[in-house]
Amino acid sequence: MNDELNAMITLLDDSDTEVVSIIESKIKSFGDAIIPHLESAWENHSLNPILQKKIEFLVHDLQFAKLKSKLINWKENNEDDLLEGLFLLSTYQYPDLKKSQLEKIINEMYLDAWVSIQDLVHPHDIIKVLNHTIFEKYGFEANVKNFHSTSNSMFNLVLQNKKGNPVALCCIYILLAKKLDLPIYGVNLPSLFVLIYNYPGITFYVNAFNKGQIFSRNDIDDYLKQMKLEQEDRYYISCSNVEIIRRILTNLVYSFQKHGEEEKQEEVNLLLEILKKS
C-alpha cells in the first residue's frame, strides 16, 4: 500500500493535469484512513513545496468529506448531544481536536455549579450560581471587540480564550443546564441569541452576553419593536440543537465573508445545506 501510494503521490507533480486529476480521485477513494499516510508523505517531500501544497489540499478535502458525513449522522441520530455538534464544527479548523478536551472543561464547570445549587429552590438563585460559575469563577466574557471573529464559532477556542459571542456563551449555559437537569434552552432571536428558563408556571429569559441578566417576555416585545420585526412565536420559545448549530454556521459564513475567505465561506455554506430543514 505504501509503495503504491508513494508512487501516486509522486505523480501529483505531473505536468499532465488529466493524470493529476485521476491520481487525486484515486487517492480520495481510499477515504480518510489514508490521511496519516499523506501526512507522512508531506514530511518526506519537504524540498518540494508544490507537492506539499497538493497533499495539503487532498488532506483537507478528505477531512471535510469526513466532517460532512459526521454532521449528517449527528443531525439524523445524535441531535440531542449539543457538545458533539459544537465539537464537529470545531474540527473544521482543528481536525485533530478531541471531544474529550471540551468535555473535561464542561465537566469541571458542572461539578463546581452542582455543589453550589444543591440547596437552592428559586430559579433566580440558580441562575445567580450559574452566572457566578461561568462569568466570575471561570472568567468567561462577551467578545465585544471581536464580535465577528471566527473564534466565536470554534467552541474549543471559546473555552480556551474564555470569550464568546451570544450563541457561544449560551451554549456553555445550555451544556451545564443539561448536566444539572435544569430547564434552560436556547432562543434564536434576530441578531441576538438568548436563553429561556422554561418550567410549568415559571418562565423567564437570560441574556448570557450580558453576564446572565434576567429579563421578561415584555423585554423581547420591546426588542422586536426596536428591530421593527413582527412578534412571531419562534422568538419566544426554545429552539433545537440543529438550529443552534445552524446559527453558529451562519455566523461563521459571515466571518469568512468579512475576511475575504471565499473558499471557506463556500464550504461552510455546504455544511449549512446539510442542516437545512427537511
N, C-alpha and C positions, 0 to 999 in steps of 0.2 A: 504493500500500500504506500509506504513512504517513498519508495523509488518511483512509483507511478505518479504520485502527487508532485514530487520534486521535478520530474520531467515536465509535467503540465505547468507548474509554476514558472519554469524557465521560459516556456512558450508564451507567457503573458507579455513578454517584452518583444514579441514577434512584430515585424513591420506590417504583416498582413492582418488587417482589422477583422476579417472574417474568421481567421484562425483564432485570434484572441477571443472573439465572441463565443466561439464553440467551446474553447477551453474554460472560459468563465462559467458557461452554463453547465459544463460537466462537473466543475468543482462545486458549484452550488447544489447540484443534485445529491451530493453527499450529506447535505444538511448541516446543522450547527455542530455536529460531532466532529467535523473537520476543522473547526476553529483553532484548537490547540496546535494542530499541525501547521496551520497557516501562520500562527503567531511565531512558531519556531522557525519557519521559513523566513519570516520577516527579519528575524535576528541574524540569520545566515546570509542575508543579502544586503548588509549594511553599506556596501560600496555601490549599490545600485538604487538610488533614491526613487527613480521612476517605477521600478519593480516593487519597491516597498509601498509606494503610494497605491498601486493597483491591488496589492494584498490588503491594504487597509480598507479600500473600498469593498472588497469581497467580504472581509470580516464584518464590516458594518452592515452590508446587505443581509448576511446570514443572521446576524444578531437582531436586525429589525424584523426579519421574517419570523424569527422565534418569538419576539415580543408581540407581534400581531396575533400569532396563534394562541399565545398565553392570555392575551386580552380577550379574545373571543371566548376562550374557556372560562375565564373569570366572569364575564357577563352572563354566560349561559348556566354556569354551575356553582359559582362561588361569590356572587354579588354581595352576600351578607358580610364578607370579610373586607372591610374598607382598607385595612392596612395592606392587604395583598394588592388591591388596586393601586394604592399610593406607591407601594414598592415597585410594581411593574412599570409605572410611569417614570420612576427614578432610574430604572435600568436603561431607559432610552439614552441617557447621557452617561450613566455609570453602570455599564453592563456587568461588572464584576461585583457589584454590591450584593450583600447577603441580607435576606429579610431579618435574620436574627439580630443584625446590627440595629435595626429600627425597633424590633420587639424589646430588646434589652432596655432601651431608654424609656419606652412607654410603660414597661413593667415596673421600673423604678419609680416613675411618677405615680403610677396606680397604687403601689404599696404605701407611699407617703400620704396620698389622699385618703386611702382606705382607713388608715389608723385614725385620721382626724375626723371622719364623718360618722364613726360608729354610733355615737350617742346623739346625733343630730336628727331632728324630725322636720323642721321647717325647710322647705326647698330653698328659700333665700339664704339660709345659713349654709346649706350645702354648696350653693354657688359661691359663697364667700370663701369656703375652703378650697374649691377648685381654682378660684382666682388667685388665692394665696400660693397654691402649689405651682400653678403654671407661670404666673407673672412675677411673683416675688421669690419663691424658693428656687425655681429653675431659671428665672430671668428672661422668659420669652417676652418679646415686644413687637409692636407693629412696625413693619418695614416701610416707614413713611418715605424715607429718602430714595429708596429703590423699589417703589411700588410695582413697577412693571418688569422687574428683573426676572430672568428665567429661574433664578434660585428659589423663588417663591413657589414654583411648581415642582421642584425636586425635593421631596419630603426629607430625604437624607440631609440635604443642605439646610432645610428649615430647622431640623433637630440639632444640627451641628452649629449653625450660626445663631440660633435662638431668635430668629427674626422671620416674619412671615406676613403675607397679605391676609385679608379677611378669611378666605376659604381655608388657607393653610392653618391658621390659628384655630379655626372652628374644628378642623379635622382632629387636632390634638384633644380638644374638648370632647368630641364625639367618641373617640377611641377610649378615653378614660371613662366616660359615662357608660359605655357598653360593658366594660370590665367591672364597673361598680353597680351595674344593673339600675341605672338611672334613665328616666325617660327624656333624654336630651338628644335632639336631632338637628340636622341642617335645614335652613330655609333659604331658598335660592332667589334672593331679591335682585332686581336690576342694579348693576353697579355696586352691589354690596352683598355679602354673604353673612348671615347671622344664624342664631340658634333658637330653638323653641324648647321650653320645658313643658311637656305635654302629658299631663296626668288628669284623669277624670276629676273635674272640679277645680283644677289648678293649671292655669296656662299663662305663661309669660315668655318674654323673649330676652335673649342675651347677646350683646354686641362684643364678641371676642376681640375685635380690632380696637375697642376702647376699654381694654383691660377688664372685660366681663361685665360691663354696665348692664343693669337690668332695665327693660323698658316694656311698654304695653302695646296692645293692638292699635290703640289710638295713635301711637308714635309711628307705626307703619302707615296708617292713613295719611298722616302729615307728610311722611317721606314721599309717598306716592304722589301726593298733590304737588310737592316741590319738583318732582321729576316729570310732572304732567302726564301721569300714567293712570289708567283705569284700575280700580280696586278688584283685581282678579283673585279668585280663591287660592290659586297656587302661590301667591305671595304671603299667605298667612299660615300655610301648612308645611309639614316636613316633606323633604324631597328624598329620593332614593340615592343609594350609593353610586349608581350609574350616573345620575345627574351630577353628583359631586365631582366625579372623575371627568365628566364632560366639561364641567365648568373650569376645572384646572387645565384641561387640554385647550380650551378656548383662550384662556389667559396665556398659555404657552405659545399658541399661534400668534397672538398679538405681540408678545415679547420678541419672537423671532422676526416678525414683520418690522418691528421698530428698529431692530438691529441689522436689517437687510439680509437676513439669512434665509433666502428663498427656498433652498433645498430642504432645510429642516422644517420650515413652515409647511411645505407640501407634505412631508412625511407625517407631521403631527395631524394635518387635516385627514390623512388616511386613517389614523388612529381614531379620530373623531367619527369618521364614517362607520367604523365598527360598532361604536356605541350609540348610533342613532336609533331612535325608537323603531321597533319592527311593526 
